[in-house]
Amino acid sequence: MNPLKQLLLEGLSDIKIVLDDNQIERLLSYLILLEKWNKSYNLTAIHGLEKMMSYHLLDSLATYPILQHYKRALDVGSGAGLPGVPLAIAMPNSNWTLLDSNGKKTRFIQQALAVCKVSNAKVVKSRVQDYTATQSFDIIVSRAYASLGDFADSVAHLRQADTLLVTMKTGLDPQELKSLDTIKHQIQASSINEIELCVPGIAEKRSLVIVK
């Protein structure tokens, strides 16, 4: 078996995700395309397929057990399509909008959606502050995009009462922890929960912060 495929299968098993062969092949195609483009366009500071597997692909997919039932999702500051592209592949019944203001990165995402045959996602080149949507979102997701308060502020015009804000972090920093009550009041949140994630191949802390 292809060593890269074996690494992905082992990682998916560790985070308890079952995907079909077609999804596996599309995830691998995405990773290979990302590594190829990264050599020329510097899309991410992470280099090498094995490291990208852990820090990009499995890091994104580690959120799947928590997010898998949501249907309409916005990925803010999607960058190279993370976590939106892997999650769109893993969640075929969902619809993703991948938002980024960097033209180089949105061009890559567009190519990735075509190459990997991802029909349930679209890319939008825009600053989040300038973006308006015709339909509401179930979840608005970010990955190391900004502080919790800044993230919530930037998407305030896109939130509905039942929209969840979901941000992937290396843990809430001390300043954020101290100001959680202020942030909750500021964004009128009923709860802010931090869920620790275990990502194969990553020793550093990873967590998902969910704002309701």
C-alpha positions as CSV (number, residue, x, y, z in Angstrom):
1,M,0.0,0.0,0.0
2,N,1.1,3.6,-0.7
3,P,2.8,4.8,2.5
4,L,1.0,8.1,2.4
5,K,-2.4,6.3,2.1
6,Q,-1.4,4.0,5.0
7,L,-0.5,7.0,7.1
8,L,-3.9,8.6,6.4
9,L,-5.8,5.4,7.2
10,E,-4.0,5.0,10.5
11,G,-4.7,8.6,11.4
12,L,-8.4,8.3,10.5
13,S,-8.6,5.2,12.7
14,D,-7.0,7.0,15.6
15,I,-9.6,9.8,15.4
16,K,-12.3,7.3,14.8
17,I,-13.5,8.4,11.3
18,V,-14.6,5.9,8.6
19,L,-14.5,7.1,5.0
20,D,-15.0,5.3,1.8
21,D,-12.2,4.6,-0.8
22,N,-13.3,7.5,-3.0
23,Q,-13.1,10.0,-0.1
24,I,-9.7,8.6,0.8
25,E,-8.3,9.1,-2.7
26,R,-9.7,12.6,-2.9
27,L,-8.1,13.6,0.4
28,L,-4.8,12.3,-0.8
29,S,-5.2,14.2,-4.1
30,Y,-5.8,17.4,-2.2
31,L,-2.8,16.8,0.0
32,I,-0.5,16.1,-3.0
33,L,-1.8,19.2,-4.9
34,L,-1.3,21.4,-1.8
35,E,2.3,20.2,-1.5
36,K,2.9,20.8,-5.2
37,W,1.5,24.3,-5.2
38,N,3.2,25.2,-1.9
39,K,6.6,24.8,-3.5
40,S,5.8,27.7,-5.9
41,Y,3.3,29.8,-4.1
42,N,4.2,29.4,-0.4
43,L,0.6,28.7,0.7
44,T,1.6,27.3,4.1
45,A,4.6,27.3,6.3
46,I,4.3,23.5,6.8
47,H,6.4,21.6,4.2
48,G,6.6,17.9,3.3
49,L,3.7,15.5,2.8
50,E,4.0,13.6,6.1
51,K,4.0,16.8,8.1
52,M,1.2,18.2,6.0
53,M,-0.8,15.0,6.7
54,S,-0.7,15.7,10.4
55,Y,-0.7,19.5,10.6
56,H,-3.3,20.1,7.9
57,L,-5.3,17.1,6.8
58,L,-5.7,15.2,10.1
59,D,-5.8,18.4,12.1
60,S,-8.8,19.5,10.0
61,L,-10.5,16.1,10.1
62,A,-10.1,15.8,13.9
63,T,-13.1,18.2,14.1
64,Y,-15.3,15.8,12.0
65,P,-16.8,13.9,15.0
66,I,-18.1,17.1,16.4
67,L,-19.1,18.9,13.2
68,Q,-20.4,16.0,11.0
69,H,-24.1,16.7,11.4
70,Y,-24.1,20.4,10.4
71,K,-25.3,21.2,6.9
72,R,-24.4,24.8,6.0
73,A,-20.9,25.9,6.9
74,L,-18.7,29.0,6.3
75,D,-14.9,28.6,6.6
76,V,-13.5,32.1,7.4
77,G,-9.9,32.8,6.4
78,S,-9.8,29.4,4.6
79,G,-6.2,30.0,3.4
80,A,-5.4,26.8,1.4
81,G,-8.8,25.4,2.0
82,L,-8.4,24.3,5.6
83,P,-10.4,23.0,7.3
84,G,-13.1,23.4,4.7
85,V,-11.9,21.2,1.8
86,P,-11.1,18.1,3.9
87,L,-14.4,18.5,5.8
88,A,-16.4,19.0,2.6
89,I,-14.9,15.7,1.3
90,A,-15.7,13.9,4.6
91,M,-19.2,15.5,4.9
92,P,-20.9,15.0,1.5
93,N,-24.3,16.1,2.8
94,S,-23.0,19.5,3.9
95,N,-22.4,22.7,1.9
96,W,-19.3,24.8,2.5
97,T,-18.4,28.3,1.6
98,L,-14.6,28.8,1.7
99,L,-13.8,32.5,2.2
100,D,-10.5,34.2,1.9
101,S,-9.3,37.6,0.6
102,N,-6.0,36.3,-0.8
103,G,-6.3,35.7,-4.6
104,K,-3.4,33.3,-4.7
105,K,-5.0,31.1,-2.0
106,T,-8.5,31.3,-3.5
107,R,-7.1,30.3,-6.9
108,F,-5.5,27.2,-5.3
109,I,-8.8,26.3,-3.5
110,Q,-10.7,26.6,-6.8
111,Q,-8.2,24.3,-8.4
112,A,-8.4,21.9,-5.5
113,L,-12.2,21.7,-5.7
114,A,-12.0,20.9,-9.4
115,V,-9.2,18.3,-9.1
116,C,-10.7,16.6,-6.1
117,K,-14.2,16.7,-7.5
118,V,-15.6,18.6,-4.5
119,S,-19.1,19.6,-5.6
120,N,-20.5,20.6,-2.1
121,A,-18.1,23.6,-1.6
122,K,-17.5,27.0,-3.3
123,V,-14.8,29.5,-2.9
124,V,-15.4,33.2,-2.4
125,K,-12.6,35.9,-2.6
126,S,-13.6,38.5,-0.1
127,R,-12.7,40.1,3.3
128,V,-15.1,38.6,5.8
129,Q,-16.2,42.1,6.8
130,D,-17.4,42.8,3.2
131,Y,-19.1,39.4,2.7
132,T,-22.8,39.0,2.7
133,A,-24.7,35.7,2.4
134,T,-28.1,35.0,1.0
135,Q,-28.7,32.1,3.5
136,S,-27.8,31.7,7.1
137,F,-25.1,29.3,8.2
138,D,-25.3,26.5,10.8
139,I,-21.7,26.9,11.7
140,I,-19.0,29.5,11.0
141,V,-15.5,27.9,11.3
142,S,-12.1,29.4,11.6
143,R,-8.6,27.9,12.0
144,A,-6.1,30.0,13.8
145,Y,-7.8,33.0,12.2
146,A,-7.8,35.5,15.0
147,S,-8.5,35.9,18.7
148,L,-11.9,34.6,19.9
149,G,-13.3,38.2,20.3
150,D,-11.9,39.4,17.0
151,F,-13.3,36.3,15.2
152,A,-16.8,36.8,16.7
153,D,-16.7,40.5,15.9
154,S,-15.7,39.9,12.2
155,V,-18.6,37.5,11.6
156,A,-21.3,39.4,13.7
157,H,-23.2,40.4,10.6
158,L,-23.3,36.7,9.4
159,R,-24.6,35.2,12.7
160,Q,-28.1,34.1,13.3
161,A,-29.4,33.2,16.8
162,D,-28.7,29.5,16.3
163,T,-25.4,29.8,14.4
164,L,-22.4,28.2,16.2
165,L,-19.0,29.8,16.0
166,V,-16.3,27.2,15.9
167,T,-12.6,28.1,16.0
168,M,-9.6,25.7,16.0
169,K,-6.9,26.8,18.3
170,T,-3.8,25.7,20.1
171,G,-5.8,26.4,23.3
172,L,-7.3,29.6,24.6
173,D,-4.5,31.9,25.6
174,P,-4.4,33.3,29.2
175,Q,-5.7,36.7,28.1
176,E,-8.7,35.1,26.3
177,L,-9.4,32.9,29.4
178,K,-9.4,36.0,31.6
179,S,-11.8,37.8,29.3
180,L,-14.2,35.0,28.5
181,D,-17.1,36.6,30.5
182,T,-16.5,39.9,28.7
183,I,-16.4,38.2,25.4
184,K,-19.6,36.3,26.2
185,H,-21.4,39.5,27.1
186,Q,-19.9,41.3,24.1
187,I,-21.2,38.8,21.5
188,Q,-24.3,37.8,23.5
189,A,-23.2,34.2,23.8
190,S,-24.9,31.7,26.0
191,S,-21.9,29.4,26.3
192,I,-18.2,29.1,25.3
193,N,-16.9,25.5,25.4
194,E,-13.3,24.3,24.7
195,I,-13.0,20.7,23.5
196,E,-9.5,19.2,23.5
197,L,-8.6,17.4,20.2
198,C,-6.1,14.6,19.8
199,V,-4.4,14.8,16.4
200,P,-2.1,12.0,15.3
201,G,1.4,13.2,14.7
202,I,0.9,16.4,16.7
203,A,2.3,16.7,20.2
204,E,1.2,20.3,20.7
205,K,-2.2,21.1,22.3
206,R,-5.1,21.3,19.9
207,S,-8.6,22.4,20.8
208,L,-11.9,23.3,19.3
209,V,-13.7,26.3,20.9
210,I,-17.4,26.4,20.3
211,V,-19.4,29.6,20.9
212,K,-23.2,29.2,21.1
